[in-house]
Amino acid sequence: MKRPTVLASAALAAVATPGLARAAGPGPSVTRKDTTTLDPRAVYFVSYDGLVNTNSFQKNGLLTYNGHQYAAWYTATGHAVVARRVAGAGSWSAVTLPHVLKTSDSHNVISMGVSKVDGRLHLTMDSHSDGFFYVKSVAGLLDNPSAPSWSSSVFGTVQTSLDGLALTSQFTYPQFVSTPEGRLQLSYRAGISGNGRNALAEYDGSAWKALGEWSGSTGTYTSSHGSSTARNMYLHGIDYDVNGRLHTFFTWREQNADVMCSGGGITNHDTGYVYSTDRGRTWRNDAGAPVATTGTADTVAVTDAGLVVDPLGPDHSLMNQESQWTDSTGLPHAIISYVPGRFGQCTTDHVADRTAGGRAFHLRKNSSGTWTKTEIPVPLNSSRRTKLILDTYDNAYAVLPYGRIAGASRSSGHTDWTLLFDGSGLDAFGEVVIDETRVRSDNVLSFMYQEKSSGTTPSALHVVEFSLPA
């Protein structure tokens, strides 16, 4: 199909403001509050250019519910730990789970989720295209954190299924999301990089159910260099908005490197967008046309029309699994990053080229239904990912590698991006893990980061907090 051109000029972003009903509030700002240490010696190894404790695609490695904040990580000995504190308090109470990290692979993250229907905390652990590990708390733990006591006894046996539900033998990228009714959904990839499918499972308070796969890996994609017949869809996230619509941005990764100008790049291409109005059972493209039914052969395919909202070929080292958010009216926003054409039309080493010339961009849908993209004028200086949040006034914040924070005001149409915090004093390795729920519940930006180290020398893991405009 013929793809529409997306306007990248910041000057054109003024179309973002007409039709918004909210009065202008204060602009973006961050005030650093406190830093606490989760572990002075957390496990440290670099694989796939990332760390297992702070890979930003883990949803959620840090979360807040009912006035308490929860964090999960691996210790220097590889033991899985979950800790909690009263949100904003100075000390954490940690519980060691009966599981040890099986391999030095940064994909094998811990992700947490909350089933509001029964007050349980759920965790998946330690998987990259193989079997996963799962544990859940007793019912009511999160509803009444003071009883029972916080100890390993409140968690059940570590399982290799979801209470007997076997999903796939090639499981990666768990992301928990709570439905508006309080059920818990688990998004994951079945398959491998370059040949995988996204799928959903759902917990209703009594049992898990597999909803099935909703994205496909087949079909032919052709670039100016060659073709590929297999791929996987990498999600930038999966989130319900204030109206109950489920949103996800994504990029495609092709299996065949022939689609690239150089073997040192990444086969990722295009930023796509789909949404669901029925809790992930069916999916629609940006124009509202149906494109998939979960659990059937009709899955989202690279050949489907109307998916791409920002076209980009596979020669610019577009990053997968970046970040997304929905604003107070339900409009979708995303951060994407790549090497712009002004730095060359062919990346030959994606780590070096992204570090030297990579830039992050804020992509969002306006109330008029059009898409706008603005470059964030802060060099990445890294190959890693950036996280996106919006505050209660719909100002946007990008948490860049090394814990740097940039912001843009809603009143400007999110075009006035400027650096608000330069990361000084953190010594963060690269990516951070955002507490998305804390932003929404308390208007506090809280993120987990790990200090730089070398080799496999353990390093300190921290949580830092910033106040956002009141």
Secondary structure, DSSP 8 states (H G I E B T S, - for coil): ------B--GGGGGGGSTT--S--------EEEEEEEEEEEE----BTTB-SS--TT-BTSEEEETTEEEEEEEBTT-EEEEEEEETT-S--EEEEEEEE--S--TT--EEEEEETTTTEEEEEES-SSB--EEEEB-TTTTTSTTSS-SSGGGB---BSSBTTB---SSEEEEEEEE-TTS-EEEEEEEEETTEEEEEEEEE-SS-EEEEEE-B---S-EE-SS-EES-EEEEES--EE-TTS-EEEEEEEEES-GGGSSSTTS--EEEEEEEEESSTTSEEE-TTS-EEEETTSS--B-TT-TT-EEE---TTS---SS-EEEE-TTS-EEEEEEE--GGG-S--SSHHHHHHHH-EEEEEEE-TTS-EEEEE-SS---SSS--EEEE-TT--EEEEEGGGEEEEE-TTTTS---EEEE--TTT-B-S--EE-HHHHHHHSEEEEEEEB---TT--EEEEEEEEE---
